[in-house]
Amino acid sequence: MLVSMSAVLLLGLLIWFLLRIRYLRLPDVLLCGAFGFLLSSTVAAPVVQTLLNGVSGFLGQLRF
């Protein structure tokens, strides 16, 4: 729950910023799509959530 709330907040801020500077392209559309799936409860949402959990787990294991 904490990761999804953080992801929703981060993606929401990124979308707001991109809309503010009027700079939306294909990666930005994918970002908006991920944001929509996090907020919805569709059949595809668990798949997207699993993908985002995997990415966040991978990023959490990186050591600099």
C-alpha positions in Angstrom: 0.0 0.0 0.0 2.8 2.4 0.8 4.5 1.8 -2.5 1.4 2.3 -4.5 0.5 5.5 -2.6 4.0 6.8 -3.2 3.8 5.8 -6.9 0.5 7.6 -7.3 1.8 10.7 -5.7 5.0 10.7 -7.7 3.3 10.0 -11.0 0.6 12.6 -10.3 3.3 15.2 -9.7 5.1 14.2 -12.9 1.9 14.4 -15.0 1.1 17.8 -13.5 4.6 19.0 -14.4 4.4 17.7 -17.9 1.0 19.2 -18.5 2.2 22.5 -17.0 5.1 22.8 -19.5 3.0 21.3 -22.3 5.5 18.6 -23.1 3.7 15.3 -23.6 5.0 12.6 -25.9 4.8 8.7 -26.0 6.7 8.0 -22.7 4.6 10.6 -21.0 1.4 9.0 -22.3 2.6 5.7 -20.9 3.3 7.4 -17.6 -0.3 8.7 -17.6 -1.6 5.3 -18.4 0.3 3.8 -15.4 -1.2 6.5 -13.2 -4.7 5.6 -14.5 -4.2 2.0 -13.8 -3.1 2.6 -10.3 -6.2 4.7 -9.6 -8.6 2.2 -11.2 -9.8 -1.2 -10.2 -10.0 -2.8 -13.6 -9.1 -6.3 -14.5 -5.7 -5.1 -15.9 -4.8 -3.2 -12.7 -3.3 -6.3 -10.9 -1.0 -6.9 -13.8 0.2 -3.3 -13.9 0.5 -3.3 -10.1 2.6 -6.5 -10.2 4.9 -5.0 -12.9 5.3 -1.8 -10.8 6.1 -3.9 -7.7 8.7 -5.8 -9.6 10.3 -2.6 -10.8 10.3 -1.0 -7.4 11.8 -4.2 -5.9 14.5 -4.1 -8.5 15.3 -0.5 -7.9 15.2 -1.1 -4.1 18.0 -3.7 -4.5 20.4 -1.4 -6.4 23.4 -0.3 -4.4 25.4 2.7 -5.4 
